[in-house]
Amino acid sequence: MNEIIQTTVGGLTLGAQYALMALGFSLAFGILRVINFAHGALYVVGGYVAYFVTGQIGLPYVFGVMAAVLATAAIGYLFELFIIERRIDDHLATIVLTLGLSLIGGAAMLGLFGPQAVRFPPVVSGTLQLGGVYIPYGRILVIVVAAFAIAAVYLLLYKTQMGGALRALTDDREMAIAMGMRPKVLFPLAFAIAAGLAGLTGALVTPQFSLAPFVGEHVLMISFLAVILGGLGSLPGAVIASVLVGLVESFVGVYVGGSWAPLILFTGILVLLVIRPTGILGHRTVNA
């Protein structure tokens, strides 16, 4: 039983990071209809910003996390405003542009910090003991912060005027524009929120696992699969699918073997998509 609980916590930790990444990915697609393949690079940038602020400057870890969110959100805002916005209706062009940003981000981190993984100073140490169960505080932090971030995005989208405007632009852009809503103001903000979520994920997760210039590729791939499994553009679907993927990866890794996890995971996703091609919730917009 203790092993099952610890494996579940490990799966929830993986699911939390996938959920934050998938939430940002799904947000960009649901509102802007942009498939953002730079999301993995923004994850890495967030990790390195947190590392620089914490490990090099010596500020508390919370400032590193805040700096990571602000830096990646600023990158996302400027990238959408000056580059994506010019080709917003050309889906192939936006894919190529985000891939280009991904390559630039990875190359920049490689040039600045080198190819070797960097070591964070201890940011959250200690272990919570509940009977025979040992749960690192770092993993608890990832799960709690991810839950708060997901709740904050939900409140923003469904309980604020800005969120209503974003959802209106998603449903019927022409009608929303006719009613006075300005996509050139709102779209960069939405992209900045999505990018900030990637930066937050990197700042939270890389101290627990590893940080190198291209570690975001694996997280991006799994998160993208979770977005598809949950239903493209569906925010609740992305979160639910991410948690399921994290739990499956954790349990398969512990009880079957880590080398089997990708095969079983991808096969299961393929079977589910054959049965339900639209994903778990089957919605195409952010109004999931």
SULHU-V376126 format. One record per residue. RES is the residue in one small letter. SS is DSSP state (@ for helix, = for strand, . for the rest). PHI is phi in radians with two decimals (999 if undefined). D_FIRST is the distance of its C-alpha to the first C-alpha in whole Angstrom. Layout:
# SULHU-V376126
RES_SS_PHI_D_FIRST / RES_SS_PHI_D_FIRST
This chain:
# SULHU-V376126
m_._999_0 / n_@_-1.06_4 / e_@_-1.16_5 / i_@_-1.12_5 / i_@_-1.12_6 / q_@_-1.15_9 / t_@_-1.16_10 / t_@_-1.11_11 / v_@_-1.08_12 / g_@_-1.07_14 / g_@_-1.17_15 / l_@_-1.17_16 / t_@_-1.13_18 / l_@_-1.08_20 / g_@_-1.09_21 / a_@_-1.14_22 / q_@_-1.20_25 / y_@_-1.14_25 / a_@_-1.16_26 / l_@_-1.10_29 / m_@_-1.15_30 / a_@_-1.15_30 / l_@_-1.10_32 / g_@_-1.13_34 / f_@_-1.08_35 / s_@_-1.22_35 / l_@_-1.12_37 / a_@_-1.11_40 / f_@_-1.29_40 / g_@_-1.12_40 / i_@_-1.67_43 / l_@_-1.70_45 / r_._1.07_44 / v_._-2.00_44 / i_._-1.51_41 / n_._-1.65_40 / f_._-1.42_39 / a_._-1.54_40 / h_@_-1.06_37 / g_@_-1.13_35 / a_@_-1.16_38 / l_@_-1.15_38 / y_@_-1.01_34 / v_@_-1.17_35 / v_@_-1.03_38 / g_@_-1.04_36 / g_@_-1.10_34 / y_@_-1.22_37 / v_@_-1.09_39 / a_@_-1.10_36 / y_@_-1.09_36 / f_@_-1.12_40 / v_@_-1.17_40 / t_@_-1.48_37 / g_@_-1.49_38 / q_@_-1.71_42 / i_@_-1.41_43 / g_._1.62_41 / l_._-1.38_40 / p_._-1.02_37 / y_@_-1.02_34 / v_@_-1.06_34 / f_@_-1.21_38 / g_@_-1.11_37 / v_@_-1.14_34 / m_@_-1.09_37 / a_@_-1.11_40 / a_@_-1.10_38 / v_@_-1.12_37 / l_@_-1.14_41 / a_@_-1.14_42 / t_@_-1.24_40 / a_@_-1.11_42 / a_@_-1.13_45 / i_@_-1.05_45 / g_@_-1.09_44 / y_@_-1.08_46 / l_@_-1.18_49 / f_@_-1.14_48 / e_@_-1.19_48 / l_@_-1.14_51 / f_@_-1.77_53 / i_._-2.13_52 / i_@_-1.08_50 / e_@_-1.00_52 / r_@_-1.22_55 / r_@_-2.22_53 / i_._-1.08_51 / d_._-1.65_52 / d_._-1.79_52 / h_@_-1.14_48 / l_@_-1.14_49 / a_@_-1.11_51 / t_@_-1.17_48 / i_@_-1.10_45 / v_@_-1.10_48 / l_@_-1.13_48 / t_@_-1.22_44 / l_@_-1.11_44 / g_@_-1.08_47 / l_@_-1.09_45 / s_@_-1.07_42 / l_@_-1.13_44 / i_@_-1.10_46 / g_@_-1.09_43 / g_@_-1.10_41 / a_@_-1.14_45 / a_@_-1.12_45 / m_@_-1.16_42 / l_@_-1.12_43 / g_@_-1.20_46 / l_@_-1.40_45 / f_@_-2.07_42 / g_._1.49_43 / p_._-1.40_40 / q_._-1.40_38 / a_._-1.14_35 / v_=_-1.67_35 / r_._-1.89_33 / f_._-1.19_32 / p_._-1.14_33 / p_._-1.00_30 / v_._-1.83_29 / v_._-2.39_26 / s_._-1.93_25 / g_._1.72_22 / t_=_-2.39_18 / l_=_-1.48_17 / q_=_-1.88_14 / l_=_-2.16_12 / g_._1.18_11 / g_._-1.71_9 / v_=_-1.77_9 / y_=_-2.07_12 / i_=_-2.14_14 / p_=_-1.06_18 / y_@_-1.08_20 / g_@_-1.05_22 / r_@_-1.23_19 / i_@_-1.09_19 / l_@_-1.05_23 / v_@_-1.04_23 / i_@_-1.13_21 / v_@_-1.17_23 / v_@_-1.14_26 / a_@_-1.06_26 / a_@_-1.09_25 / f_@_-1.15_28 / a_@_-1.13_30 / i_@_-1.10_29 / a_@_-1.10_30 / a_@_-1.13_34 / v_@_-1.13_34 / y_@_-1.06_34 / l_@_-1.09_36 / l_@_-1.08_39 / l_@_-1.34_39 / y_@_-1.95_39 / k_@_-2.21_40 / t_._-2.21_43 / q_@_-1.15_47 / m_@_-1.09_46 / g_@_-1.10_43 / g_@_-1.10_45 / a_@_-1.15_48 / l_@_-1.11_45 / r_@_-1.20_44 / a_@_-1.15_48 / l_@_-1.14_48 / t_@_-1.21_46 / d_@_-1.23_47 / d_._-2.66_50 / r_@_-1.09_52 / e_@_-1.11_55 / m_@_-1.14_55 / a_@_-1.11_53 / i_@_-1.12_56 / a_@_-1.10_59 / m_._-1.53_57 / g_._1.79_57 / m_._-1.44_54 / r_._-1.96_54 / p_@_-1.09_52 / k_@_-1.22_53 / v_@_-1.66_52 / l_@_-1.42_48 / f_@_-1.09_47 / p_@_-1.06_47 / l_@_-1.15_45 / a_@_-1.10_43 / f_@_-1.17_43 / a_@_-1.13_42 / i_@_-1.10_39 / a_@_-1.08_38 / a_@_-1.14_38 / g_@_-1.09_37 / l_@_-1.13_34 / a_@_-1.12_34 / g_@_-1.11_35 / l_@_-1.06_32 / t_@_-1.05_30 / g_@_-1.07_31 / a_@_-1.16_32 / l_@_-1.39_28 / v_@_-1.58_26 / t_._-1.05_29 / p_._-1.13_28 / q_._-1.47_24 / f_._-2.05_25 / s_._-2.66_29 / l_=_-2.37_32 / a_._-2.54_35 / p_._-1.00_38 / f_._-2.17_36 / v_._-1.24_32 / g_@_-1.28_33 / e_@_-1.13_34 / h_@_-1.14_30 / v_@_-1.10_29 / l_@_-1.07_32 / m_@_-1.08_31 / i_@_-1.14_28 / s_@_-1.15_29 / f_@_-1.11_32 / l_@_-1.10_30 / a_@_-1.14_28 / v_@_-1.09_31 / i_@_-1.14_33 / l_@_-1.12_30 / g_@_-1.29_30 / g_._2.02_33 / l_._-0.96_36 / g_._1.53_37 / s_._-1.63_34 / l_@_-1.19_33 / p_@_-1.06_30 / g_@_-1.08_29 / a_@_-1.10_29 / v_@_-1.18_26 / i_@_-1.07_24 / a_@_-1.12_25 / s_@_-1.12_24 / v_@_-1.12_20 / l_@_-1.07_20 / v_@_-1.10_21 / g_@_-1.08_19 / l_@_-1.15_16 / v_@_-1.08_17 / e_@_-1.07_18 / s_@_-1.19_15 / f_@_-1.20_13 / v_@_-1.14_16 / g_@_-1.08_17 / v_@_-1.43_13 / y_@_-1.75_13 / v_._-2.01_17 / g_._2.41_19 / g_@_-1.04_20 / s_@_-1.22_24 / w_@_-1.55_23 / a_@_-1.00_21 / p_@_-1.06_25 / l_@_-1.09_26 / i_@_-1.15_23 / l_@_-1.10_23 / f_@_-1.19_27 / t_@_-1.15_27 / g_@_-1.09_25 / i_@_-1.11_27 / l_@_-1.06_30 / v_@_-1.10_30 / l_@_-1.10_29 / l_@_-1.26_32 / v_@_-1.18_34 / i_@_-1.25_33 / r_._-2.35_33 / p_._-1.05_36 / t_._-1.46_36 / g_._1.65_32 / i_._-1.05_29 / l_._-1.69_32 / g_._1.22_35 / h_._-1.88_37 / r_._-1.85_39 / t_._-2.24_40 / v_._-1.22_38 / n_._-1.43_39 / a_._-1.06_36
